[in-house]
Amino acid sequence: MRNNYANTAQLKELMTAPPMTAARHAEVMRQRNARRRMLEEAREAKKAGDPVFDGDKR
């Protein structure tokens, strides 16, 4: 889970920052979707007993 209190930016900095462009928003969303997809695939592989997840547990 994300820590919402880890951002140390001042309120004034946040409020005066220019808004995100549509292109940047699309890029961020693509990255977020790719990360989520990768995690989902890893979970499914682990449930399916993929040998990559076998080995010594630390």
N, CA, C, O and CB atoms as a CASP TS submission, in Angstrom:
PFRMAT TS
TARGET T0000
AUTHOR 0000-0000-0000
METHOD Language model
MODEL 1
PARENT N/A
ATOM      1  N   MET     1       0.836  -1.172   0.000  1.00  0.00           N
ATOM      2  CA  MET     1       0.000   0.000   0.000  1.00  0.00           C
ATOM      3  C   MET     1       0.885   1.240   0.000  1.00  0.00           C
ATOM      4  O   MET     1       1.942   1.260   0.631  1.00  0.00           O
ATOM      5  CB  MET     1      -0.954  -0.005   1.209  1.00  0.00           C
ATOM      6  N   ARG     2       0.462   2.233  -0.684  1.00  0.00           N
ATOM      7  CA  ARG     2       1.215   3.477  -0.757  1.00  0.00           C
ATOM      8  C   ARG     2       1.096   4.281   0.526  1.00  0.00           C
ATOM      9  O   ARG     2       0.056   4.291   1.185  1.00  0.00           O
ATOM     10  CB  ARG     2       0.744   4.306  -1.931  1.00  0.00           C
ATOM     11  N   ASN     3       2.185   4.955   0.860  1.00  0.00           N
ATOM     12  CA  ASN     3       2.173   5.855   1.998  1.00  0.00           C
ATOM     13  C   ASN     3       1.815   7.244   1.484  1.00  0.00           C
ATOM     14  O   ASN     3       2.618   7.869   0.792  1.00  0.00           O
ATOM     15  CB  ASN     3       3.551   5.856   2.742  1.00  0.00           C
ATOM     16  N   ASN     4       0.640   7.730   1.806  1.00  0.00           N
ATOM     17  CA  ASN     4       0.187   9.029   1.326  1.00  0.00           C
ATOM     18  C   ASN     4       0.897  10.191   1.986  1.00  0.00           C
ATOM     19  O   ASN     4       0.787  11.325   1.520  1.00  0.00           O
ATOM     20  CB  ASN     4      -1.280   9.163   1.540  1.00  0.00           C
ATOM     21  N   TYR     5       1.619   9.936   3.054  1.00  0.00           N
ATOM     22  CA  TYR     5       2.279  11.002   3.787  1.00  0.00           C
ATOM     23  C   TYR     5       3.763  11.115   3.436  1.00  0.00           C
ATOM     24  O   TYR     5       4.491  11.872   4.079  1.00  0.00           O
ATOM     25  CB  TYR     5       2.118  10.776   5.272  1.00  0.00           C
ATOM     26  N   ALA     6       4.216  10.381   2.434  1.00  0.00           N
ATOM     27  CA  ALA     6       5.630  10.397   2.072  1.00  0.00           C
ATOM     28  C   ALA     6       5.995  11.626   1.246  1.00  0.00           C
ATOM     29  O   ALA     6       7.176  11.959   1.143  1.00  0.00           O
ATOM     30  CB  ALA     6       5.983   9.139   1.303  1.00  0.00           C
ATOM     31  N   ASN     7       5.017  12.309   0.655  1.00  0.00           N
ATOM     32  CA  ASN     7       5.292  13.476  -0.166  1.00  0.00           C
ATOM     33  C   ASN     7       5.563  14.666   0.741  1.00  0.00           C
ATOM     34  O   ASN     7       4.722  15.042   1.557  1.00  0.00           O
ATOM     35  CB  ASN     7       4.116  13.771  -1.128  1.00  0.00           C
ATOM     36  N   THR     8       6.753  15.259   0.591  1.00  0.00           N
ATOM     37  CA  THR     8       7.133  16.364   1.468  1.00  0.00           C
ATOM     38  C   THR     8       6.975  17.713   0.789  1.00  0.00           C
ATOM     39  O   THR     8       7.477  18.713   1.304  1.00  0.00           O
ATOM     40  CB  THR     8       8.560  16.192   1.932  1.00  0.00           C
ATOM     41  N   ALA     9       6.295  17.776  -0.348  1.00  0.00           N
ATOM     42  CA  ALA     9       6.106  19.038  -1.053  1.00  0.00           C
ATOM     43  C   ALA     9       5.217  19.969  -0.225  1.00  0.00           C
ATOM     44  O   ALA     9       4.284  19.532   0.449  1.00  0.00           O
ATOM     45  CB  ALA     9       5.488  18.795  -2.453  1.00  0.00           C
ATOM     46  N   GLN    10       5.526  21.228  -0.296  1.00  0.00           N
ATOM     47  CA  GLN    10       4.725  22.234   0.393  1.00  0.00           C
ATOM     48  C   GLN    10       3.425  22.473  -0.383  1.00  0.00           C
ATOM     49  O   GLN    10       3.376  22.299  -1.600  1.00  0.00           O
ATOM     50  CB  GLN    10       5.522  23.560   0.553  1.00  0.00           C
ATOM     51  N   LEU    11       2.391  22.868   0.330  1.00  0.00           N
ATOM     52  CA  LEU    11       1.100  23.097  -0.300  1.00  0.00           C
ATOM     53  C   LEU    11       1.201  24.157  -1.397  1.00  0.00           C
ATOM     54  O   LEU    11       0.591  24.004  -2.455  1.00  0.00           O
ATOM     55  CB  LEU    11       0.071  23.517   0.745  1.00  0.00           C
ATOM     56  N   LYS    12       1.954  25.217  -1.161  1.00  0.00           N
ATOM     57  CA  LYS    12       2.091  26.278  -2.149  1.00  0.00           C
ATOM     58  C   LYS    12       2.707  25.737  -3.450  1.00  0.00           C
ATOM     59  O   LYS    12       2.287  26.107  -4.547  1.00  0.00           O
ATOM     60  CB  LYS    12       2.953  27.425  -1.582  1.00  0.00           C
ATOM     61  N   GLU    13       3.703  24.859  -3.311  1.00  0.00           N
ATOM     62  CA  GLU    13       4.337  24.250  -4.491  1.00  0.00           C
ATOM     63  C   GLU    13       3.321  23.425  -5.274  1.00  0.00           C
ATOM     64  O   GLU    13       3.299  23.460  -6.504  1.00  0.00           O
ATOM     65  CB  GLU    13       5.536  23.363  -4.073  1.00  0.00           C
ATOM     66  N   LEU    14       2.489  22.691  -4.563  1.00  0.00           N
ATOM     67  CA  LEU    14       1.493  21.848  -5.222  1.00  0.00           C
ATOM     68  C   LEU    14       0.422  22.684  -5.913  1.00  0.00           C
ATOM     69  O   LEU    14      -0.019  22.346  -7.011  1.00  0.00           O
ATOM     70  CB  LEU    14       0.845  20.908  -4.212  1.00  0.00           C
ATOM     71  N   MET    15       0.007  23.766  -5.277  1.00  0.00           N
ATOM     72  CA  MET    15      -1.084  24.566  -5.808  1.00  0.00           C
ATOM     73  C   MET    15      -0.642  25.455  -6.973  1.00  0.00           C
ATOM     74  O   MET    15      -1.474  25.848  -7.791  1.00  0.00           O
ATOM     75  CB  MET    15      -1.672  25.418  -4.708  1.00  0.00           C
ATOM     76  N   THR    16       0.644  25.775  -7.064  1.00  0.00           N
ATOM     77  CA  THR    16       1.122  26.650  -8.138  1.00  0.00           C
ATOM     78  C   THR    16       1.767  25.877  -9.282  1.00  0.00           C
ATOM     79  O   THR    16       2.214  26.477 -10.260  1.00  0.00           O
ATOM     80  CB  THR    16       2.111  27.651  -7.584  1.00  0.00           C
ATOM     81  N   ALA    17       1.819  24.573  -9.172  1.00  0.00           N
ATOM     82  CA  ALA    17       2.401  23.748 -10.237  1.00  0.00           C
ATOM     83  C   ALA    17       1.470  23.758 -11.441  1.00  0.00           C
ATOM     84  O   ALA    17       0.250  23.736 -11.277  1.00  0.00           O
ATOM     85  CB  ALA    17       2.650  22.287  -9.748  1.00  0.00           C
ATOM     86  N   PRO    18       2.029  23.792 -12.651  1.00  0.00           N
ATOM     87  CA  PRO    18       1.157  23.762 -13.834  1.00  0.00           C
ATOM     88  C   PRO    18       0.436  22.411 -13.926  1.00  0.00           C
ATOM     89  O   PRO    18       0.977  21.393 -13.495  1.00  0.00           O
ATOM     90  CB  PRO    18       1.982  24.025 -15.130  1.00  0.00           C
ATOM     91  N   PRO    19      -0.760  22.395 -14.475  1.00  0.00           N
ATOM     92  CA  PRO    19      -1.490  21.126 -14.586  1.00  0.00           C
ATOM     93  C   PRO    19      -0.786  20.154 -15.538  1.00  0.00           C
ATOM     94  O   PRO    19      -0.026  20.558 -16.418  1.00  0.00           O
ATOM     95  CB  PRO    19      -2.925  21.381 -15.069  1.00  0.00           C
ATOM     96  N   MET    20      -1.054  18.897 -15.339  1.00  0.00           N
ATOM     97  CA  MET    20      -0.453  17.857 -16.166  1.00  0.00           C
ATOM     98  C   MET    20      -1.044  17.926 -17.571  1.00  0.00           C
ATOM     99  O   MET    20      -2.251  18.100 -17.738  1.00  0.00           O
ATOM    100  CB  MET    20      -0.678  16.453 -15.541  1.00  0.00           C
ATOM    101  N   THR    21      -0.190  17.790 -18.570  1.00  0.00           N
ATOM    102  CA  THR    21      -0.681  17.800 -19.950  1.00  0.00           C
ATOM    103  C   THR    21      -1.378  16.468 -20.255  1.00  0.00           C
ATOM    104  O   THR    21      -1.167  15.477 -19.555  1.00  0.00           O
ATOM    105  CB  THR    21       0.490  18.053 -20.953  1.00  0.00           C
ATOM    106  N   ALA    22      -2.185  16.453 -21.275  1.00  0.00           N
ATOM    107  CA  ALA    22      -2.887  15.230 -21.668  1.00  0.00           C
ATOM    108  C   ALA    22      -1.889  14.151 -22.072  1.00  0.00           C
ATOM    109  O   ALA    22      -2.095  12.973 -21.783  1.00  0.00           O
ATOM    110  CB  ALA    22      -3.867  15.513 -22.825  1.00  0.00           C
ATOM    111  N   ALA    23      -0.812  14.550 -22.739  1.00  0.00           N
ATOM    112  CA  ALA    23       0.198  13.575 -23.168  1.00  0.00           C
ATOM    113  C   ALA    23       0.889  12.953 -21.961  1.00  0.00           C
ATOM    114  O   ALA    23       1.118  11.744 -21.926  1.00  0.00           O
ATOM    115  CB  ALA    23       1.239  14.241 -24.091  1.00  0.00           C
ATOM    116  N   ARG    24       1.222  13.781 -20.969  1.00  0.00           N
ATOM    117  CA  ARG    24       1.889  13.265 -19.763  1.00  0.00           C
ATOM    118  C   ARG    24       0.929  12.359 -18.986  1.00  0.00           C
ATOM    119  O   ARG    24       1.338  11.321 -18.466  1.00  0.00           O
ATOM    120  CB  ARG    24       2.385  14.439 -18.856  1.00  0.00           C
ATOM    121  N   HIS    25      -0.331  12.745 -18.910  1.00  0.00           N
ATOM    122  CA  HIS    25      -1.326  11.924 -18.221  1.00  0.00           C
ATOM    123  C   HIS    25      -1.448  10.563 -18.894  1.00  0.00           C
ATOM    124  O   HIS    25      -1.508   9.535 -18.219  1.00  0.00           O
ATOM    125  CB  HIS    25      -2.692  12.632 -18.195  1.00  0.00           C
ATOM    126  N   ALA    26      -1.486  10.558 -20.220  1.00  0.00           N
ATOM    127  CA  ALA    26      -1.580   9.296 -20.956  1.00  0.00           C
ATOM    128  C   ALA    26      -0.359   8.423 -20.681  1.00  0.00           C
ATOM    129  O   ALA    26      -0.482   7.209 -20.518  1.00  0.00           O
ATOM    130  CB  ALA    26      -1.719   9.560 -22.468  1.00  0.00           C
ATOM    131  N   GLU    27       0.815   9.040 -20.632  1.00  0.00           N
ATOM    132  CA  GLU    27       2.047   8.289 -20.360  1.00  0.00           C
ATOM    133  C   GLU    27       2.014   7.688 -18.960  1.00  0.00           C
ATOM    134  O   GLU    27       2.363   6.521 -18.778  1.00  0.00           O
ATOM    135  CB  GLU    27       3.282   9.197 -20.518  1.00  0.00           C
ATOM    136  N   VAL    28       1.602   8.469 -17.978  1.00  0.00           N
ATOM    137  CA  VAL    28       1.514   7.979 -16.605  1.00  0.00           C
ATOM    138  C   VAL    28       0.523   6.821 -16.508  1.00  0.00           C
ATOM    139  O   VAL    28       0.797   5.820 -15.845  1.00  0.00           O
ATOM    140  CB  VAL    28       1.101   9.116 -15.653  1.00  0.00           C
ATOM    141  N   MET    29      -0.617   6.955 -17.162  1.00  0.00           N
ATOM    142  CA  MET    29      -1.626   5.898 -17.121  1.00  0.00           C
ATOM    143  C   MET    29      -1.133   4.629 -17.811  1.00  0.00           C
ATOM    144  O   MET    29      -1.393   3.524 -17.334  1.00  0.00           O
ATOM    145  CB  MET    29      -2.921   6.377 -17.774  1.00  0.00           C
ATOM    146  N   ARG    30      -0.422   4.780 -18.933  1.00  0.00           N
ATOM    147  CA  ARG    30       0.151   3.598 -19.607  1.00  0.00           C
ATOM    148  C   ARG    30       1.134   2.881 -18.695  1.00  0.00           C
ATOM    149  O   ARG    30       1.123   1.652 -18.619  1.00  0.00           O
ATOM    150  CB  ARG    30       0.855   4.005 -20.921  1.00  0.00           C
ATOM    151  N   GLN    31       1.984   3.633 -18.000  1.00  0.00           N
ATOM    152  CA  GLN    31       2.953   3.026 -17.081  1.00  0.00           C
ATOM    153  C   GLN    31       2.236   2.319 -15.936  1.00  0.00           C
ATOM    154  O   GLN    31       2.607   1.210 -15.552  1.00  0.00           O
ATOM    155  CB  GLN    31       3.918   4.095 -16.527  1.00  0.00           C
ATOM    156  N   ARG    32       1.212   2.964 -15.395  1.00  0.00           N
ATOM    157  CA  ARG    32       0.460   2.370 -14.288  1.00  0.00           C
ATOM    158  C   ARG    32      -0.217   1.084 -14.730  1.00  0.00           C
ATOM    159  O   ARG    32      -0.195   0.088 -14.006  1.00  0.00           O
ATOM    160  CB  ARG    32      -0.584   3.359 -13.749  1.00  0.00           C
ATOM    161  N   ASN    33      -0.825   1.098 -15.923  1.00  0.00           N
ATOM    162  CA  ASN    33      -1.481  -0.105 -16.440  1.00  0.00           C
ATOM    163  C   ASN    33      -0.482  -1.215 -16.704  1.00  0.00           C
ATOM    164  O   ASN    33      -0.761  -2.382 -16.426  1.00  0.00           O
ATOM    165  CB  ASN    33      -2.245   0.214 -17.717  1.00  0.00           C
ATOM    166  N   ALA    34       0.685  -0.863 -17.239  1.00  0.00           N
ATOM    167  CA  ALA    34       1.720  -1.872 -17.509  1.00  0.00           C
ATOM    168  C   ALA    34       2.192  -2.513 -16.209  1.00  0.00           C
ATOM    169  O   ALA    34       2.363  -3.730 -16.145  1.00  0.00           O
ATOM    170  CB  ALA    34       2.918  -1.241 -18.257  1.00  0.00           C
ATOM    171  N   ARG    35       2.406  -1.698 -15.164  1.00  0.00           N
ATOM    172  CA  ARG    35       2.821  -2.226 -13.862  1.00  0.00           C
ATOM    173  C   ARG    35       1.753  -3.152 -13.291  1.00  0.00           C
ATOM    174  O   ARG    35       2.062  -4.232 -12.788  1.00  0.00           O
ATOM    175  CB  ARG    35       3.108  -1.078 -12.878  1.00  0.00           C
ATOM    176  N   ARG    36       0.490  -2.720 -13.372  1.00  0.00           N
ATOM    177  CA  ARG    36      -0.599  -3.546 -12.841  1.00  0.00           C
ATOM    178  C   ARG    36      -0.700  -4.868 -13.596  1.00  0.00           C
ATOM    179  O   ARG    36      -0.885  -5.923 -12.989  1.00  0.00           O
ATOM    180  CB  ARG    36      -1.935  -2.790 -12.920  1.00  0.00           C
ATOM    181  N   ARG    37      -0.578  -4.805 -14.916  1.00  0.00           N
ATOM    182  CA  ARG    37      -0.650  -6.011 -15.740  1.00  0.00           C
ATOM    183  C   ARG    37       0.483  -6.978 -15.376  1.00  0.00           C
ATOM    184  O   ARG    37       0.274  -8.188 -15.281  1.00  0.00           O
ATOM    185  CB  ARG    37      -0.584  -5.644 -17.242  1.00  0.00           C
ATOM    186  N   MET    38       1.687  -6.424 -15.173  1.00  0.00           N
ATOM    187  CA  MET    38       2.837  -7.256 -14.836  1.00  0.00           C
ATOM    188  C   MET    38       2.604  -7.952 -13.486  1.00  0.00           C
ATOM    189  O   MET    38       2.906  -9.136 -13.342  1.00  0.00           O
ATOM    190  CB  MET    38       4.134  -6.404 -14.795  1.00  0.00           C
ATOM    191  N   LEU    39       2.076  -7.230 -12.514  1.00  0.00           N
ATOM    192  CA  LEU    39       1.792  -7.828 -11.209  1.00  0.00           C
ATOM    193  C   LEU    39       0.716  -8.903 -11.307  1.00  0.00           C
ATOM    194  O   LEU    39       0.826  -9.959 -10.683  1.00  0.00           O
ATOM    195  CB  LEU    39       1.360  -6.752 -10.217  1.00  0.00           C
ATOM    196  N   GLU    40      -0.319  -8.633 -12.087  1.00  0.00           N
ATOM    197  CA  GLU    40      -1.388  -9.623 -12.244  1.00  0.00           C
ATOM    198  C   GLU    40      -0.867 -10.893 -12.905  1.00  0.00           C
ATOM    199  O   GLU    40      -1.232 -11.999 -12.507  1.00  0.00           O
ATOM    200  CB  GLU    40      -2.543  -9.039 -13.068  1.00  0.00           C
ATOM    201  N   GLU    41      -0.022 -10.735 -13.906  1.00  0.00           N
ATOM    202  CA  GLU    41       0.539 -11.907 -14.581  1.00  0.00           C
ATOM    203  C   GLU    41       1.434 -12.701 -13.631  1.00  0.00           C
ATOM    204  O   GLU    41       1.435 -13.931 -13.658  1.00  0.00           O
ATOM    205  CB  GLU    41       1.336 -11.480 -15.830  1.00  0.00           C
ATOM    206  N   ALA    42       2.190 -12.001 -12.797  1.00  0.00           N
ATOM    207  CA  ALA    42       3.048 -12.690 -11.831  1.00  0.00           C
ATOM    208  C   ALA    42       2.207 -13.455 -10.816  1.00  0.00           C
ATOM    209  O   ALA    42       2.538 -14.586 -10.462  1.00  0.00           O
ATOM    210  CB  ALA    42       3.967 -11.689 -11.112  1.00  0.00           C
ATOM    211  N   ARG    43       1.119 -12.843 -10.345  1.00  0.00           N
ATOM    212  CA  ARG    43       0.237 -13.537  -9.400  1.00  0.00           C
ATOM    213  C   ARG    43      -0.368 -14.789 -10.027  1.00  0.00           C
ATOM    214  O   ARG    43      -0.431 -15.845  -9.398  1.00  0.00           O
ATOM    215  CB  ARG    43      -0.880 -12.599  -8.923  1.00  0.00           C
ATOM    216  N   GLU    44      -0.814 -14.655 -11.282  1.00  0.00           N
ATOM    217  CA  GLU    44      -1.403 -15.814 -11.964  1.00  0.00           C
ATOM    218  C   GLU    44      -0.368 -16.914 -12.164  1.00  0.00           C
ATOM    219  O   GLU    44      -0.679 -18.094 -12.000  1.00  0.00           O
ATOM    220  CB  GLU    44      -1.997 -15.397 -13.320  1.00  0.00           C
ATOM    221  N   ALA    45       0.866 -16.537 -12.519  1.00  0.00           N
ATOM    222  CA  ALA    45       1.919 -17.530 -12.712  1.00  0.00           C
ATOM    223  C   ALA    45       2.229 -18.230 -11.396  1.00  0.00           C
ATOM    224  O   ALA    45       2.459 -19.439 -11.367  1.00  0.00           O
ATOM    225  CB  ALA    45       3.190 -16.874 -13.285  1.00  0.00           C
ATOM    226  N   LYS    46       2.234 -17.470 -10.314  1.00  0.00           N
ATOM    227  CA  LYS    46       2.518 -18.059  -9.004  1.00  0.00           C
ATOM    228  C   LYS    46       1.415 -19.033  -8.610  1.00  0.00           C
ATOM    229  O   LYS    46       1.695 -20.116  -8.096  1.00  0.00           O
ATOM    230  CB  LYS    46       2.667 -16.960  -7.933  1.00  0.00           C
ATOM    231  N   LYS    47       0.150 -18.648  -8.852  1.00  0.00           N
ATOM    232  CA  LYS    47      -0.975 -19.538  -8.537  1.00  0.00           C
ATOM    233  C   LYS    47      -0.927 -20.796  -9.389  1.00  0.00           C
ATOM    234  O   LYS    47      -1.293 -21.873  -8.918  1.00  0.00           O
ATOM    235  CB  LYS    47      -2.312 -18.814  -8.747  1.00  0.00           C
ATOM    236  N   ALA    48      -0.481 -20.678 -10.633  1.00  0.00           N
ATOM    237  CA  ALA    48      -0.445 -21.813 -11.547  1.00  0.00           C
ATOM    238  C   ALA    48       0.726 -22.740 -11.246  1.00  0.00           C
ATOM    239  O   ALA    48       0.850 -23.798 -11.863  1.00  0.00           O
ATOM    240  CB  ALA    48      -0.366 -21.326 -12.983  1.00  0.00           C
ATOM    241  N   GLY    49       1.589 -22.353 -10.302  1.00  0.00           N
ATOM    242  CA  GLY    49       2.710 -23.220  -9.949  1.00  0.00           C
ATOM    243  C   GLY    49       3.874 -23.094 -10.894  1.00  0.00           C
ATOM    244  O   GLY    49       4.603 -24.063 -11.105  1.00  0.00           O
ATOM    245  N   ASP    50       4.067 -21.942 -11.460  1.00  0.00           N
ATOM    246  CA  ASP    50       5.192 -21.695 -12.369  1.00  0.00           C
ATOM    247  C   ASP    50       6.502 -22.003 -11.644  1.00  0.00           C
ATOM    248  O   ASP    50       6.694 -21.555 -10.514  1.00  0.00           O
ATOM    249  CB  ASP    50       5.181 -20.219 -12.886  1.00  0.00           C
ATOM    250  N   PRO    51       7.411 -22.762 -12.275  1.00  0.00           N
ATOM    251  CA  PRO    51       8.665 -23.129 -11.621  1.00  0.00           C
ATOM    252  C   PRO    51       9.557 -21.932 -11.277  1.00  0.00           C
ATOM    253  O   PRO    51      10.478 -22.067 -10.471  1.00  0.00           O
ATOM    254  CB  PRO    51       9.426 -24.074 -12.501  1.00  0.00           C
ATOM    255  N   VAL    52       9.305 -20.788 -11.862  1.00  0.00           N
ATOM    256  CA  VAL    52      10.096 -19.599 -11.535  1.00  0.00           C
ATOM    257  C   VAL    52       9.935 -19.245 -10.064  1.00  0.00           C
ATOM    258  O   VAL    52      10.854 -18.701  -9.452  1.00  0.00           O
ATOM    259  CB  VAL    52       9.682 -18.406 -12.421  1.00  0.00           C
ATOM    260  N   PHE    53       8.773 -19.549  -9.491  1.00  0.00           N
ATOM    261  CA  PHE    53       8.506 -19.199  -8.111  1.00  0.00           C
ATOM    262  C   PHE    53       8.910 -20.294  -7.132  1.00  0.00           C
ATOM    263  O   PHE    53       8.769 -20.121  -5.921  1.00  0.00           O
ATOM    264  CB  PHE    53       7.057 -18.886  -7.944  1.00  0.00           C
ATOM    265  N   ASP    54       9.407 -21.413  -7.637  1.00  0.00           N
ATOM    266  CA  ASP    54       9.921 -22.455  -6.767  1.00  0.00           C
ATOM    267  C   ASP    54      11.364 -22.140  -6.438  1.00  0.00           C
ATOM    268  O   ASP    54      12.032 -21.436  -7.195  1.00  0.00           O
ATOM    269  CB  ASP    54       9.792 -23.849  -7.421  1.00  0.00           C
ATOM    270  N   GLY    55      11.840 -22.634  -5.354  1.00  0.00           N
ATOM    271  CA  GLY    55      13.213 -22.365  -4.973  1.00  0.00           C
ATOM    272  C   GLY    55      13.266 -22.065  -3.497  1.00  0.00           C
ATOM    273  O   GLY    55      12.289 -22.241  -2.769  1.00  0.00           O
ATOM    274  N   ASP    56      14.448 -21.598  -3.062  1.00  0.00           N
ATOM    275  CA  ASP    56      14.574 -21.358  -1.620  1.00  0.00           C
ATOM    276  C   ASP    56      13.867 -20.047  -1.266  1.00  0.00           C
ATOM    277  O   ASP    56      13.978 -19.031  -1.952  1.00  0.00           O
ATOM    278  CB  ASP    56      16.080 -21.310  -1.187  1.00  0.00           C
ATOM    279  N   LYS    57      13.149 -20.133  -0.174  1.00  0.00           N
ATOM    280  CA  LYS    57      12.410 -18.972   0.340  1.00  0.00           C
ATOM    281  C   LYS    57      13.279 -18.325   1.409  1.00  0.00           C
ATOM    282  O   LYS    57      13.746 -19.001   2.325  1.00  0.00           O
ATOM    283  CB  LYS    57      10.991 -19.382   0.921  1.00  0.00           C
ATOM    284  N   ARG    58      13.492 -17.054   1.299  1.00  0.00           N
ATOM    285  CA  ARG    58      14.339 -16.381   2.291  1.00  0.00           C
ATOM    286  C   ARG    58      13.520 -15.690   3.317  1.00  0.00           C
ATOM    287  O   ARG    58      14.068 -15.072   4.230  1.00  0.00           O
ATOM    288  CB  ARG    58      15.259 -15.393   1.637  1.00  0.00           C
TER
END
